[in-house]
Amino acid sequence: MNTQKNNDIYFDEQEGNTLKDYIILFRNNLPAVLIILVTSIVVSVLYALRSPDIYSSQAGVKITKTGGNILQSPLTPEFSDFGSDRFIANEIEILKSINFRERVAQSLLDTFINLGTPKNFVLLFDEQGTFGDEDRKITSTENLIRKLERTITVEQKRGLDIITISAESQSPEEAALIANTYAKVYKDYNLEINRDQLTYVRKFLDEQRKEKREQLNEAEEILRNYQEKGGIIALDAQANNLIAQVSDFEAQRNAVKIELSTSDEILKKLKDELQKQDPKLVDYLESVSSESYIKALQEQIAEFQLNKDLAMSKESGNENVKKKVAEYENKIQDLRNKLNEKIKVLKSGIFASSPEEVKSLTQKIIEEEIKNGSLKIRLKGLEEIVNRYEERFNRLPKTSLELARFQRNRESLEKLYTLVEERYQEALINEQSQPGNVLIIDDARIPKFPSKPNRILIILIGTLIGGGLAFAYVFTKNYFDNKVKSPEDLRRKNINVLAWIPEIEGLSMNGNVKNEFIVTISPDSIPAESFRALRTRVQFAKPDKDSLRTILITSPAPQEGKSTIALNLAGSFAIANKKTLLIDADLRRPRLHKIFDKEKSPGLVDFLVGETDLDKVIHKTKVDNLYFLSSGTIPPNPSEMLDSKAMENFLLQIKNEYDYVIIDSPPVVAVTDAEILARKVDGVILVCSAEITELALIERGIELLKSDSSNFIGAVLNNFSGKAGYSSYYKYYYYYSTKTKV
């Protein structure tokens, strides 16, 4: 077996492929590769040139830690960090949500109309119409929402609490407007979310303020009407003092009721929000906030607060009262410090196992739960005090009791209105001073140059795609292409290659009479030299030269050049002073007689049936030592004719008269003629054509030739091109052709 290194493009599963193999593969498919590559480049160039310029504008926002308002600071600031990547990821998802895009779309349309609907915009108009068309219509909110999803990019800068909002449009002004609007709407939305609780409190207190104002006006009107009717218009000092005290406590009680009602609503909203994220945590917070130690502290604070209020209701100038009030304040402060420490420990334990996004919500719930519990305890204490004062109030003289009731009601409502008004103003300040945790750090600017398309990159990608398609085409074609391409293909199949015959210039597939006999027409040519090489290898195909006298030439299929090989091999033997007979045994489509310009009949068949003598059908040619026997009359049964005893005797007869007998026969796979003759000759040569004959047919042909005979001596590769990739073969031919010319 020939172990020469692979020089062709047939990929065998048992052998590796070198870079040279792939180069050969591409060279042999160069026209198709170039067509695919050029087409891809042209398409990419046209696409790049036709693509509109896209401008990109970018706004940057920073998410900061919430700092609270000017009237309060976080109880535990260390648990208010919103800078984690998970929190940023949540904010990005909010920016991408359809509800938020709806807000942005509506804001964009409003701004667009206020700007006078600039005609150079694109996204804010319907898709119908051309760029800058005066008749275009403003797009709907639904369409703009879909467009924003395609044109807006929201990303976090790696390792930073900064989000970039990028907008793309064919109009640079529109790109900047969209990015800035997106950032502004996000800032307003964030501020709205952060102020949500404070806004609710402010609205609730505003309603209470208006309601208490109306009740106060009504109480004053009732008192004035009573006095005008001639009733008692003045009370003694003791009654006035009692009224002042009871109305003060009543106002505090009613104010606590309002505050408790507000706290209940806030707590309900916070728990509903937490319920969606962690239902179990809600129940846990309720249990820990009602812990006995916390409740005991709250009760003590409420008790001392009530004692303080009672002490302050007495004569303010009394030194003993001042001392007592200061003592209560110190005790209250100590208890509040203990309560704050307990809450701090409680929060730290909960936050350690809570996700980042629920920490702030949990903190608010804990604070509100503690506040709510304190308010309930304080309300209970105020109710008791008011009840005690109510008993003293009812002991006033009946003549002054009615006036005292009217005056007490007015003073109580007046003090309550004052307290509610103070709380409302405080809530208003809290709401306005509450900052958001979004800061616009970089406004989007009108870009001067387009960001897309990158035309060079498009062409480069198109070229790469073209190369990939060409690569896929070449390897797919090669995978399904089972044709023989070089001598190495035959050697891999353990087929002995006698010679490879280059393409004969000017020779058509069916042969050209003028150029076909190349060994006589152009003896110095490369094809002629290859036939001489074939002659030499045939002579040494068997150890005993005399045992190889009759040689059959066949092929797997028609039009593979077997007649050309038979003709030139016979001519090569004749030129080497070997008496050679060329027999056209293709009794189906004979053609050698045309080359020698002889009549087809009489010939071989006529001799075999006894209609003529042998010396009358064998013709001497113009080439010395070369004789020719035509096919003769085409019989109806070629196979039987060739398998006859007469044919066998004929071969024995001429074998002794000629040095070499070359027999041209039909294709072996197509008909059985060659298979029959193979058993009667000394050697068989199978001709295959490069880029035409399939390897499966070659193997089938050899199998048929070897079925009953071991006379197969090798194959000849015809029409083999020694150009691109097959440099070793080409150099071989070039060497011998130049040597012959010299």
Long-range contacts (C-beta under 8 A, 24 or more apart in sequence): 1-491, 1-494, 2-491, 2-497, 4-488, 4-491, 6-488, 7-486, 7-488, 7-725, 7-726, 7-727, 7-728, 7-729, 8-485, 8-486, 8-487, 8-488, 8-489, 8-725, 8-726, 9-478, 9-485, 9-486, 9-725, 10-484, 10-485, 10-486, 10-488, 10-489, 10-492, 10-695, 11-478, 12-492, 15-492, 20-725, 23-725, 24-724, 24-725, 24-726, 25-474, 25-475, 25-478, 25-725, 26-474, 27-724, 27-725, 28-485, 28-724, 28-725, 29-473, 29-474, 29-477, 29-478, 30-724, 32-470, 32-473, 32-474, 32-477, 33-470, 33-473, 33-474, 36-466, 36-469, 36-470, 36-473, 37-463, 37-466, 37-467, 37-470, 38-466, 39-466, 40-462, 40-463, 40-465, 40-466, 40-467, 40-469, 41-459, 41-462, 41-463, 41-466, 43-462, 44-458, 44-459, 44-461, 44-462, 44-463, 44-465, 44-466, 45-459, 45-462, 47-458, 47-462, 48-453, 48-455, 48-458, 48-459, 48-462, 49-455, 51-452, 51-453, 51-455, 51-458, 52-131, 52-170, 53-170, 53-450, 53-452, 53-453, 54-168, 54-169, 54-170, 54-450, 54-451, 54-452, 54-453, 55-168, 55-169, 55-170, 55-171, 55-172, 55-175, 55-447, 55-449, 55-450, 55-451, 56-166, 56-167, 56-168, 56-175, 56-447, 56-451, 56-452, 57-166, 57-167, 57-172, 57-175, 57-176, 57-178, 57-179, 57-180, 57-444, 57-445, 57-446, 57-447, 58-164, 58-165, 58-166, 58-167, 58-179, 58-442, 58-444, 59-164, 59-165, 59-179, 59-180, 59-182, 59-183, 59-440, 59-442, 59-443, 59-444, 60-162, 60-163, 60-164, 60-165, 60-183, 60-440, 60-441, 60-442, 61-162, 61-163, 61-165, 61-183, 61-186, 61-187, 61-438, 61-439, 61-440, 61-441, 62-161, 62-162, 62-163, 62-438, 62-439, 62-441, 63-87, 63-88, 63-91, 63-161, 63-162, 63-163, 63-437, 63-438, 63-439, 64-161, 64-437, 64-438, 64-439, 65-437, 66-194, 66-360, 66-435, 66-436, 66-437, 67-435, 68-434, 69-198, 69-429, 69-430, 69-433, 69-434, 69-435, 70-429, 70-433, 71-426, 71-429, 71-430, 71-433, 72-430, 74-363, 75-340, 75-343, 75-344, 75-347, 75-363, 75-367, 76-344, 76-347, 76-348, 76-363, 79-347, 79-348, 79-351, 79-359, 79-363, 80-359, 80-360, 80-363, 81-356, 82-356, 82-360, 82-437, 83-161, 84-356, 85-156, 86-355, 86-356, 86-357, 87-356, 87-357, 88-156, 88-161, 88-163, 89-156, 90-357, 91-163, 92-154, 92-155, 92-156, 92-163, 94-189, 95-154, 95-163, 95-165, 95-182, 95-186, 96-149, 96-154, 98-145, 100-185, 100-186, 100-189, 101-145, 101-148, 101-149, 101-152, 102-141, 102-145, 103-185, 103-189, 104-148, 104-178, 104-181, 104-182, 104-185, 105-141, 105-144, 105-145, 105-148, 106-141, 107-181, 107-184, 107-185, 108-144, 108-177, 108-178, 108-181, 109-138, 109-141, 109-144, 111-177, 111-181, 112-138, 112-177, 113-138, 115-177, 118-171, 118-173, 118-174, 120-171, 120-173, 120-174, 121-169, 121-171, 121-173, 121-174, 122-169, 122-170, 122-171, 122-174, 123-147, 123-148, 123-151, 123-169, 123-174, 123-178, 124-174, 131-170, 148-178, 151-178, 152-178, 152-182, 162-441, 165-444, 167-444, 168-451, 168-452, 172-446, 172-447, 172-448, 173-446, 175-444, 175-446, 175-447, 176-444, 176-445, 176-446, 176-447, 178-444, 179-444, 180-443, 180-444, 183-440, 183-443, 183-444, 184-440, 186-438, 187-436, 187-438, 187-439, 187-440, 190-436, 190-437, 190-438, 191-434, 191-435, 191-436, 191-438, 193-436, 194-434, 194-435, 194-436, 194-437, 195-431, 195-434, 197-266, 197-269, 197-270, 197-364, 198-427, 198-430, 198-431, 198-434, 199-431, 200-265, 200-266, 200-269, 201-262, 201-266, 201-427, 201-430, 201-431, 202-424, 202-427, 202-428, 202-430, 202-431, 204-261, 204-262, 204-265, 205-258, 205-262, 205-420, 205-423, 205-424, 205-427, 206-424, 208-258, 208-420, 208-424, 209-417, 209-420, 209-421, 209-424, 212-413, 212-416, 212-417, 212-420, 213-417, 215-413, 216-410, 216-413, 216-414, 216-417, 219-406, 219-409, 219-410, 219-413, 220-410, 222-406, 222-409, 222-410, 223-406, 223-407, 223-409, 223-410, 226-402, 226-403, 226-406, 227-403, 231-402, 231-403, 232-399, 232-400, 232-403, 233-403, 235-400, 235-403, 235-404, 235-407, 236-400, 239-396, 239-400, 239-404, 242-389, 242-392, 242-393, 242-396, 242-404, 243-393, 243-404, 243-407, 243-408, 243-411, 244-411, 245-313, 245-389, 246-386, 246-389, 246-390, 246-392, 246-393, 246-408, 246-412, 247-408, 247-411, 247-412, 247-414, 247-415, 248-313, 248-415, 249-309, 249-313, 249-382, 249-385, 249-386, 249-389, 250-386, 250-408, 250-412, 250-415, 250-416, 251-412, 251-413, 251-414, 251-415, 251-416, 251-418, 251-419, 252-309, 252-382, 252-419, 253-379, 253-382, 253-383, 253-386, 254-412, 254-416, 255-416, 255-419, 255-420, 255-423, 256-375, 256-378, 256-379, 256-382, 257-379, 258-420, 258-423, 259-375, 259-423, 260-372, 260-375, 260-376, 260-379, 263-368, 263-371, 263-372, 263-375, 264-372, 266-368, 267-365, 267-368, 267-369, 267-372, 270-361, 270-364, 270-365, 270-368, 271-365, 273-361, 274-358, 274-361, 274-362, 274-365, 277-355, 277-357, 277-358, 277-361, 278-354, 278-355, 278-358, 281-350, 281-354, 281-358, 281-362, 282-365, 284-350, 285-350, 285-362, 285-365, 285-366, 285-369, 286-369, 288-346, 288-350, 288-366, 289-366, 289-369, 289-370, 289-373, 290-369, 290-373, 293-342, 294-339, 294-342, 294-343, 294-370, 294-373, 295-373, 297-335, 297-338, 297-339, 297-342, 298-339, 298-370, 298-373, 298-374, 298-377, 299-377, 300-335, 301-332, 301-335, 301-336, 301-339, 301-374, 301-377, 302-374, 302-377, 302-378, 302-380, 302-381, 303-381, 304-328, 304-331, 304-332, 304-335, 305-332, 305-378, 305-381, 306-378, 306-381, 306-382, 306-385, 308-332, 309-385, 310-385, 339-370, 343-367, 343-370, 482-694, 482-695, 482-696, 483-690, 483-691, 483-692, 483-693, 483-694, 483-695, 484-688, 484-689, 484-690, 484-691, 484-693, 484-694, 484-695, 484-698, 484-717, 485-690, 485-691, 486-690, 486-717, 486-720, 486-726, 486-729, 487-717, 487-720, 487-729, 489-695, 490-688, 490-698, 490-715, 490-717, 493-695, 493-698, 493-699, 495-698, 495-702, 495-714, 495-715, 496-713, 496-714, 496-715, 497-714, 497-715, 497-716, 497-717, 498-534, 498-537, 498-538, 498-541, 498-685, 498-713, 498-714, 498-715, 498-716, 499-530, 499-531, 499-533, 499-534, 499-537, 499-716, 499-717, 500-530, 500-690, 500-716, 500-717, 500-720, 500-729, 501-527, 501-530, 501-531, 501-534, 501-561, 501-565, 501-716, 501-717, 501-718, 501-719, 501-720, 502-526, 502-527, 502-530, 502-719, 502-720, 502-721, 502-722, 502-733, 503-527, 503-719, 503-720, 503-721, 504-564, 507-564, 509-559, 510-559, 511-561, 511-563, 511-564, 511-591, 511-595, 513-594, 513-595, 516-564, 516-567, 516-568, 516-595, 517-567, 517-568, 517-571, 517-595, 518-568, 519-568, 519-571, 519-572, 519-575, 520-571, 520-575, 520-622, 520-623, 523-575, 523-740, 524-737, 524-740, 524-741, 525-737, 526-722, 526-733, 526-734, 526-736, 526-737, 527-568, 528-568, 528-572, 529-733, 529-736, 529-737, 529-740, 530-733, 531-568, 531-569, 531-571, 531-572, 532-572, 533-736, 534-565, 534-569, 534-572, 534-716, 535-569, 535-572, 535-573, 535-576, 537-714, 538-569, 538-683, 538-685, 538-713, 541-683, 541-713, 541-714, 542-682, 542-683, 542-713, 547-682, 548-682, 548-683, 548-713, 549-655, 549-658, 549-659, 549-660, 549-661, 549-682, 550-651, 550-654, 550-655, 550-660, 550-661, 550-663, 550-680, 550-681, 550-682, 550-683, 551-660, 551-661, 551-662, 551-663, 551-681, 551-682, 551-683, 551-684, 551-685, 551-713, 552-663, 552-665, 552-674, 552-677, 552-678, 552-681, 552-683, 552-684, 552-685, 552-711, 553-662, 553-663, 553-664, 553-665, 553-685, 553-687, 554-665, 554-666, 554-667, 554-668, 554-674, 554-677, 554-678, 554-684, 554-685, 554-686, 554-687, 554-701, 554-705, 555-667, 555-668, 555-686, 555-687, 555-688, 555-689, 555-693, 555-701, 556-667, 556-668, 556-669, 556-686, 556-688, 556-693, 556-694, 556-697, 556-698, 556-700, 556-701, 557-667, 557-669, 557-670, 557-693, 557-697, 558-589, 558-667, 558-670, 559-689, 559-692, 560-667, 560-687, 560-688, 560-689, 560-692, 560-693, 560-718, 561-687, 561-689, 561-718, 561-719, 562-664, 562-665, 562-667, 562-687, 563-591, 563-592, 563-664, 564-718, 565-685, 565-687, 565-716, 565-718, 566-592, 566-662, 566-663, 566-664, 567-592, 567-595, 567-664, 569-662, 569-685, 570-626, 570-660, 570-662, 571-623, 571-626, 573-625, 573-626, 573-659, 573-660, 573-662, 574-623, 574-624, 574-625, 574-626, 575-623, 575-624, 575-625, 577-625, 578-625, 578-659, 578-660, 579-625, 579-627, 579-657, 579-658, 579-659, 579-660, 580-625, 580-626, 580-627, 580-658, 580-659, 580-660, 580-661, 580-662, 581-618, 581-627, 581-628, 581-629, 581-654, 581-657, 581-658, 581-660, 581-661, 581-662, 582-626, 582-627, 582-628, 582-629, 582-662, 582-664, 583-628, 583-629, 583-661, 583-662, 583-663, 583-664, 584-628, 584-629, 584-630, 584-631, 584-664, 585-631, 585-642, 585-663, 585-664, 585-665, 585-673, 585-677, 586-631, 586-664, 586-665, 586-666, 586-673, 587-631, 587-634, 587-635, 587-638, 587-641, 587-642, 587-666, 587-673, 588-634, 588-638, 588-666, 588-671, 588-673, 589-666, 590-630, 590-631, 590-634, 592-628, 592-630, 592-631, 592-664, 593-628, 593-630, 593-631, 596-621, 596-628, 598-628, 598-630, 599-630, 600-630, 600-631, 600-632, 600-633, 601-630, 601-632, 601-633, 602-630, 602-632, 602-633, 603-629, 603-630, 603-631, 603-632, 603-633, 604-629, 604-630, 604-631, 604-632, 604-650, 605-631, 605-632, 605-633, 605-634, 605-635, 605-641, 606-632, 606-633, 607-632, 607-650, 608-632, 608-641, 608-644, 608-646, 608-647, 608-650, 609-635, 609-646, 610-646, 614-650, 614-653, 614-654, 627-658, 638-666, 638-671, 638-673, 639-671, 639-672, 639-673, 639-676, 642-673, 642-676, 642-677, 643-676, 647-680, 648-680, 651-680, 651-681, 667-701, 668-701, 668-704, 668-705, 669-697, 669-700, 669-701, 669-704, 674-704, 674-705, 675-704, 675-705, 675-707, 678-705, 678-708, 678-709, 678-711, 678-712, 679-708, 679-709, 679-711, 681-711, 682-711, 683-711, 683-712, 683-713, 684-709, 684-711, 684-712, 684-713, 685-713, 685-714, 685-715, 685-716, 686-712, 686-714, 686-715, 686-716, 687-715, 687-716, 687-718, 688-715, 688-716, 688-717, 688-718, 689-717, 689-718, 689-719, 690-717, 690-718, 690-719, 690-720, 690-721, 691-719, 692-719
